[in-house]
Amino acid sequence: MFVMGVTYELIDAPYPYLCAVYRCVCGGVQVQHGGDSATPPERWERHPVDGDEEQFLCPGCAAEARRRAAAADPDPAA
């Protein structure tokens, strides 16, 4: 079992097309269709987890991750 930030699916419709389901750790979900399926949703950010794994964060969670990273790594020039 591993973390997966995006799931690719083929929609069963009269005109099938590829879609990507992006899932945030907070439970937020965003879907991209067709040619946009390989592009993360607007303002969503890709974050590496461990090794080759990655996750995508919604705008709110991405801002919180940046805030936490800044708090954990204070500016040495200050």
C-alpha positions in Angstrom: 0.0 0.0 0.0 1.4 3.4 -0.8 0.3 7.1 -0.9 -1.0 8.2 -4.3 -1.8 11.8 -4.9 -3.7 11.2 -8.1 -5.8 8.4 -9.6 -6.3 8.1 -13.3 -9.6 6.7 -14.5 -11.5 6.1 -17.8 -15.0 7.5 -17.6 -17.7 5.2 -18.9 -19.6 7.6 -21.0 -20.8 7.8 -24.7 -17.5 9.6 -25.4 -15.0 8.2 -22.9 -12.1 10.3 -21.8 -9.4 10.1 -19.2 -9.8 12.0 -16.0 -7.6 12.4 -13.0 -8.9 12.5 -9.4 -6.6 14.6 -7.2 -7.1 13.9 -3.4 -5.8 16.1 -0.6 -4.9 14.8 2.8 -7.8 16.9 4.2 -10.3 15.0 2.1 -10.6 17.6 -0.6 -11.1 16.3 -4.1 -10.6 17.9 -7.5 -11.1 16.3 -10.9 -9.2 17.2 -14.1 -10.5 15.9 -17.5 -9.0 15.0 -20.9 -6.0 17.0 -21.9 -5.8 18.7 -18.5 -5.8 15.4 -16.5 -2.0 15.4 -16.2 -2.0 19.0 -14.8 -2.7 19.5 -11.1 -5.8 21.7 -10.4 -5.2 25.4 -10.2 -3.3 26.4 -6.9 -2.9 22.7 -5.9 0.7 21.8 -5.1 2.7 18.6 -5.5 4.7 17.6 -2.4 7.1 14.7 -2.3 6.4 12.2 0.6 9.0 9.5 0.8 11.2 8.3 -2.1 9.2 8.3 -5.3 5.8 8.9 -3.6 4.1 12.2 -3.8 0.9 13.9 -2.7 -1.1 16.8 -3.9 -2.3 19.5 -1.5 -5.3 21.8 -1.9 -4.6 25.5 -1.6 -5.4 25.7 2.1 -3.3 22.7 3.0 -0.4 23.9 0.8 -0.4 27.2 2.6 -0.3 25.5 5.9 2.6 23.2 4.8 4.6 26.3 3.7 3.8 28.0 7.1 5.0 24.9 9.0 8.2 24.6 6.8 9.0 28.3 7.4 8.5 27.9 11.2 10.7 24.8 11.3 13.5 26.4 9.2 14.0 29.9 10.6 15.9 32.3 8.4 19.6 32.1 9.3 20.2 35.7 8.1 17.9 37.0 10.7 
